[in-house]
C-alpha cells in the first residue's frame, strides 16, 4: 500500500488528540485501529525472514522475566552508560550499584545498542563518526568502526540491515549489520530524525523527527518513504514504542508533555495521554501490561496501563532529576535510567517506584543499556527485544 505525504495544521492541543490524515479530523482515545488488517499481516504479509511472531496479542511475549537467550545467558549483568559530554562509558554492576569499569570512546557517545544477534554492544559516537564495539562477555571495549553520523541505530526485524539514524544528515542509512558497510541511504527530509519502532509484522517503521514535529513512515524491505505526519501543536517527538498487541504506536513528546497514540496502518493520531513535563523515554514492563514513561523535565515516571491507555500511577523522584533513556532489568524489578542533566544514573523499583540508587557517572549520560535482557533478537536502540 502506498501513502501520500500527510500534513496536519498545528492547532491547540487538548487532552483529546487531534487526528491527522489527508482529511484532518479529531479522534478520541477510544478509537480502534484497523484490527482485521493488523491480524491479516501476521498470516501472509510479514517481512520475509523475520522470526515468526510467537503471540499476535503480545509481540513482547519472548521478553518475559529471566527468559534469556542461550546466546546471552553467560554474560554478566551490567549497565552500560554512554556519557555524551565526557566521551566515555561507565559500566555499573547492578548488584552493588557501583561503577566497575570506565573507558574512553569516540566523541559524543549517544546510545549503547545491542546487535541483532545479541552478541555485540555498539557505542554510537555521534560526533566521532564511529562505533565502538563492546564485548558483553567481558564488558570491555574493542575495535572502533568508522560510520557517518551515528546518532542512533536499529535493525530491520529480519536482521538484514542495521539502520543507522544519521540525524544531522536527515537520513536513514541501511548498512550490513556485521561489517557496517553502507548499502543504501534513505533521505527522510524532516529535521532531527532520531527514534523509531517497527510494526508487528515488520514491514514498516515509524520514526520521530524531533526538530520538525513530525513522524515518518518507511517501508522496511523496500527502504522507501511512505509518508510524513505532522503532529498537532508545538510537537517535539522523542521515543517511539509499539503496543504489545501491535495496534498502536506510542510516541513520547517533549513539548506536548505527554504521549501521542498513532494508528500505524492509517498513519494518523488517534489519542493523547498527558504524562509530565519533558516526556522522553518509553519502556515496556516484563509482563507487557505497562509502559514506563520518563518525564525528563520534572524528574518523574508515568506508568501507562496498556489496557486502558491511561496513566495508572506516577512516581516522582525526591529532589528531582532528569530521567532520560534506559531499560528494564532482566527480572523486571528495576528500571534503569540515565539522568541526562545530573551526571547520574537512577535505579527505580518497578513495584512502587521508589529510588533504589542514584549513581554518579560522567557528564551528559544518555542512552544507557541494561544487558543482557530477555528476547530472541534485538531491534536496536537501548534494547528493543522481540
Number of C-alpha atoms within 10 A of each C-alpha: 5 8 14 11 15 20 18 22 11 15 11 9 14 13 12 17 24 27 23 25 20 14 9 15 14 13 18 15 18 11 10 12 19 13 12 8 11 20 18 12 16 17 12 10 13 21 21 15 12 15 16 14 19 12 13 18 15 19 21 27 20 20 27 18 18 16 17 19 17 9 12 19 15 12 16 15 21 21 26 29 33 33 29 26 16 18 22 23 26 21 22 23 15 18 8 9 18 16 18 12 13 17 12 15 25 21 19 23 34 25 30 32 30 31 23 27 15 23 16 15 25 25 33 32 31 25 17 18 19 23 26 20 20 22 15 23 15 9 20 14 19 14 9 16 17 14 20 20 23 29 25 28 28 29 27 26 30 20 19 18 23 27 27 27 26 25 22 15 17 20 23 27 27 25 20 17 20 13 9 18 15 17 11 15 17 16 14 23 15 19 18 25 30 27 25 27 25 26 25 29 25 24 21 25 21 28 26 29 29 23 15 18 24 24 28 23 24 22 18 23 16 9 16 16 21 19 19 27 24 22 28 24 17 16 23 25 32 28 26 29 25 24 25 24 18 23 23 25 25 25 32 32 31 24 20 25 23 26 28 28 26 28 21 22 17 13 25 26 31 26 24 29 23 19 25 25 19 25 32 29 28 27 22 24 22 23 14 19 15 22 25 22 28 30 29 26 20 17 21 25 27 25 26 23 16 18 10 10 19 17 18 13 14 16 18 16 17 10 6 13 24 25 32 29 28 31 27 26 26 22 15 21 17 21 23 26 29 31 28 22 16 17 20 24 30 24 23 22 16 19 10 11 20 14 17 14 17 18 16 17 25 21 19 23 33 29 31 31 30 27 25 26 29 29 23 18 24 24 27 28 27 26 29 24 22 20
